[in-house]
Amino acid sequence: MNGCTCSFRYLFRIELFMCRYYFLGNTCYMNSMLQCFAQLPSLTTPFRDGTYKAMVNRNNSFGTGGQLSDAWAELLKKMSSGRSRYIVPRGFKQVLTFIYL
């Protein structure tokens, strides 16, 4: 056991849409962070309506080139699409792993 007492799925709510995250090994802390961030309008509204694209500096050599912002926007899009009750945040996790490891 890795010391994490998370369940295998996380209940997630954005407005009236509900979906669940599948647990991807040691992602319980990431899933908790995603749940918290998704409840903050200042961190969701620009990404859901696309206005974040004008705010991202893709040429900053110290940044991620917009990869993390794009991954967050894609995750929010999947969550609010209503097509699936279960979300696998694999793409977001892959971006984090590539950037920070």
Secondary structure, DSSP 8 states (H G I E B T S, - for coil): --S----SEEEEEETTEEEEEE--SS-HHHHHHHHHHTT-HHHHHHHHHSGGGGT--TT-TTS-TTHHHHHHHHHHHHHHSSS-SEE-THHHHHHHHHHH-
